[in-house]
Amino acid sequence: MKAFTWARAGALATLLGGDASSLAAQGACEINDRSPFQLASAKQYVSMAANSRKDDEIPRHLANSIRVLTESPEKIKNEAGRQYLLLRTYRQYLERNEGTYVMNRGTMGFTTNKEGSHNLLLAVDSAASAVETLMPECKATVRPFRQRFFGDILNKAIEAMNADKDDSASYYANMSLLVAGADPRPWNLLSSVYQKQNKMDSAMMAMEKVITLSGSDTLYARVKQQSRYNLAVINLQRAEAASGAEKETEITKARGLLEAYLKDTPGDANASQALGRALRLSGDTTAVANMFADMVKAPETFTADQLFEAGSNAAAGGRSGDALALFEAGFKKNPNHRFALYNYATTLFDLKDATRMGPAVQALMAVDPNFERGWRLVAGYWQLKARGETDAAKKRTHNDSTLFYLEKQSKTNPKIDVTLAARSGTSYQVQGSVVNDGQAAGSWTMKLELLDETGAVVASKDVAIGPVEPGSGTTFSVKIEAPKAVAFRYAPIK
């Protein structure tokens, strides 16, 4: 998935303190906040609160505004103006009591349910929504009311998430939704928090909310695309673990998301790669062929990792020719990628192409010499050589080599199986398992080297393994700071 990133919201626009007559300059939005007389009175209280230099007078002015606007609302025959003045009043309460989002209703000036509580964030959202509904042309006018407080709270959520305080991040993100329930950005943050907590169903729901709420608003284009891609990847992962109707449903979802993504961002390499995977799983061979053909024609626009995964997908989909072309294009950018070398050599064995398989298995075992299945591939290479040889003496030699490497496979000890080798930020991480098939406990040192795109060593580390009891196994994990690393190798372990 693409990495989750947030830019700090920073200082957001605040609404100017002028009266409604100044709003005409913004266009068609002209809110009448002067009549009937109740609105004129409330407007005067709001203005006095905004301009007062006596701190003890401000709460009284604001409470009087609330009282006039809510005591008999049915008598005020101008709902848009009433809601707009409530919005201005709530804003001043929030700014005056920074960080306090719930107040006593009686203190605020309400004449009913005086002992109850009033959530100012919900109140801002409710009043702003009412104005937007009654006067759609005034959305731009009321938006800053939401954003003023939304930005502050969302920044707290972002700071909490960056500090790995997931519960606080979730709390503030949900709080920000109270004042801006139609904004997709809190849901984007929540999707990241849920993924960190391995709450994948909740994360997927949050991504769907981002996509829906973003609509066609260009302000949210980035978070919408991010959610489309991440949700598609999760659907693909679920499809590969499912079967029957459930599998088809997950594939269909992923394909639809990725096609929509690519419609808005044509040529994106990650999305193209993922769509190829979805097409392969769906069995749409024509679409798969077209997708791989585009990658083969323009490999320079894709990374080595993208070409390697596409090559693996092509091989799994029975398109060996495309697979080889994609692998070979990737090797021009990273000739030592262990997983790609293994898949490439396996494809060549299936095609009985000993000519290209020889250098492939040689390169594979040079980077991963204790890889048991790798030695079996070497034996397979000599088997192909023997089958294609007509000279009796050479055929016998090739058969002997086949047996030699099969025996080497069985006697490899310790057996190393690298399960992860990938960049992580500016570091490179290698993980795997170790099995001791010997007769005694063993401890070893893996002399690990990290390589750049040219094959040059850019970092190294001695990794201690063991002790491991006979017939048992263990795991290892190492992370090395190496911004230029793209592959690994290690010296034979005995």
Secondary structure as GFF3:
##gff-version 3
##sequence-region A 1 494
A	DSSP	three_ten_helix	20	26	.	.	.	ID=ss1
A	DSSP	alpha_helix	37	51	.	.	.	ID=ss2
A	DSSP	alpha_helix	58	70	.	.	.	ID=ss3
A	DSSP	three_ten_helix	73	75	.	.	.	ID=ss4
A	DSSP	alpha_helix	79	96	.	.	.	ID=ss5
A	DSSP	beta_strand	102	104	.	.	.	ID=ss6
A	DSSP	alpha_helix	105	108	.	.	.	ID=ss7
A	DSSP	beta_strand	117	119	.	.	.	ID=ss8
A	DSSP	alpha_helix	120	134	.	.	.	ID=ss9
A	DSSP	three_ten_helix	136	138	.	.	.	ID=ss10
A	DSSP	alpha_helix	139	162	.	.	.	ID=ss11
A	DSSP	alpha_helix	166	179	.	.	.	ID=ss12
A	DSSP	alpha_helix	185	196	.	.	.	ID=ss13
A	DSSP	alpha_helix	200	214	.	.	.	ID=ss14
A	DSSP	three_ten_helix	218	220	.	.	.	ID=ss15
A	DSSP	alpha_helix	221	241	.	.	.	ID=ss16
A	DSSP	alpha_helix	244	264	.	.	.	ID=ss17
A	DSSP	alpha_helix	269	282	.	.	.	ID=ss18
A	DSSP	alpha_helix	285	297	.	.	.	ID=ss19
A	DSSP	three_ten_helix	299	301	.	.	.	ID=ss20
A	DSSP	alpha_helix	304	316	.	.	.	ID=ss21
A	DSSP	alpha_helix	320	331	.	.	.	ID=ss22
A	DSSP	alpha_helix	338	350	.	.	.	ID=ss23
A	DSSP	alpha_helix	354	367	.	.	.	ID=ss24
A	DSSP	alpha_helix	372	387	.	.	.	ID=ss25
A	DSSP	alpha_helix	392	411	.	.	.	ID=ss26
A	DSSP	beta_strand	415	424	.	.	.	ID=ss27
A	DSSP	beta_strand	427	435	.	.	.	ID=ss28
A	DSSP	beta_strand	442	451	.	.	.	ID=ss29
A	DSSP	beta_strand	457	468	.	.	.	ID=ss30
A	DSSP	beta_strand	473	481	.	.	.	ID=ss31
A	DSSP	beta_strand	487	490	.	.	.	ID=ss32
###
